[in-house]
Amino acid sequence: MALRLRGLALHIILVMLGICTLFPIFYMLVNSLKTGVQTAQNPWWFTSWHLDWANYKLALQATLSSYTTSIIITVVSVVLTLAFAALSAYAFARLHFIGKEVLFIVIFALLLVPGFLTLIPLFIEIKNLHLLNSDWGLIFPYVAGGQAFAILVLRSFFQSLPQDLFESARIDGAGDIRIFWNIVIPLSFPILVTLALMNVINIWSDFILPSLVLNGSAETLAVAIVNFHAPALAPSANAFNIQLAAFTLSAIPLAILFSFLMRYFVRGITSGAIKM
C-alpha cells in the first residue's frame, strides 16, 4: 500500500512538472493565433474559433533577414567547434607529448569560470580586433567558448574506444590522420551529434553577446525578436501576438533538427559516451 501511494505521489509530481513545462508553449501557441483584443479578453484560451494566421505572416516578414544571419553563424560556429575540439581531444586521448596532463587540467579549469565574468573583456577584445558588426565577432567567441566542454567529452569517448582498433590500424600502416578520419570520426558520430545539438541550442537562442556585437540590420533571430516592433500595416495592439508568432517560428528549425537527429542524440547520451 505504501509503495502504491508513493508511486501515485511520484506520478502526480511528474504530471505537475509536465504541465509547468508545457504551459508556456501552450500559452505562446494560443496567443500567437489571436488578436490583441482577444488576448485582453482571455489570454488562457481561445475567445473565438477565428484564428489570426496573419500574425505568422507578419512575424516572418519582420524577422526573415535575421534567419540568414543566425543560420550562418550557427552552422559555421558548430562545425568549427566540433572540428577543433575533435582534433584536440584525439591528441589528448591518443598522443603523447610533454605537458599533456597539465594542459588538459587548464582546459578543464575553463569550465569553472562563469561566462558572464568574461563578457566585458571579451567585448573589449572583439572591439580591438575590429570585429564589431561582423559575423566573425560572434563565430570566434562561440568556437572558443565551446572548446572546453567538447574536448572534455570527446577525450573521454576517444579513450573508451578499444585499443585493438588503433593497434590493428597501425599494423596496416595507417597514420594518425587516417585513424582519426576513418575510425574515430565514424564511431563518434552519435556523440558528435549530441554536442552539435547542444551548441546549436546555445548559439541559436543566445541574446546577450549578439546584442553587444551586432547592431543595425545585421541582427540574429533572438535579438530581432526581443527588439521586435510591429510592422506598419499591423495594428499596434497585435504587436505582442505577432512577437509570440515570431517565437513559435524560431522554434521550428530546432524542432525539425531534433526530429531528424533525436535517435543519434539519445544514443550519444545513453551509450555511456559522456563519462566525466
Stockholm file with secondary structure:
# STOCKHOLM 1.0

chainA/1-276         MALRLRGLALHIILVMLGICTLFPIFYMLVNSLKTGVQTAQNPWWFTSWHLDWANYKLALQATLSSYTTSIIITVVSVVLTLAFAALSAYAFARLHFIGKEVLFIVIFALLLVPGFLTLIPLFIEIKNLHLLNSDWGLIFPYVAGGQAFAILVLRSFFQSLPQDLFESARIDGAGDIRIFWNIVIPLSFPILVTLALMNVINIWSDFILPSLVLNGSAETLAVAIVNFHAPALAPSANAFNIQLAAFTLSAIPLAILFSFLMRYFVRGITSGAIKM
#=GR chainA/1-276 SS CHHHHHHHHHHHHHHHHHHHHHHHHHHHHHHHTSCHHHHHHCTTSCSSSCCCTHHHHHHHHHHHHHHHHHHHHHHHHHHHHHHHHHHHHHHHHHCCCTTHHHHHHHHHHGGGSCGGGGHHHHHHHHHHTTCTTSTHHHHHHHHHHTHHHHHHHHHHHHHHSCHHHHHHHHHTTCCHHHHIIIIIHHHTHHHHHHHHHHHHHHHHTCCHHHHHHCCTTCCCHHHHHHTCCCCTTSCGGGHHHHHHHHHHHHHHHHHHHHHHHHHHHHHHHHTTCCCC
#=GC SS_cons         CHHHHHHHHHHHHHHHHHHHHHHHHHHHHHHHTSCHHHHHHCTTSCSSSCCCTHHHHHHHHHHHHHHHHHHHHHHHHHHHHHHHHHHHHHHHHHCCCTTHHHHHHHHHHGGGSCGGGGHHHHHHHHHHTTCTTSTHHHHHHHHHHTHHHHHHHHHHHHHHSCHHHHHHHHHTTCCHHHHIIIIIHHHTHHHHHHHHHHHHHHHHTCCHHHHHHCCTTCCCHHHHHHTCCCCTTSCGGGHHHHHHHHHHHHHHHHHHHHHHHHHHHHHHHHTTCCCC
//
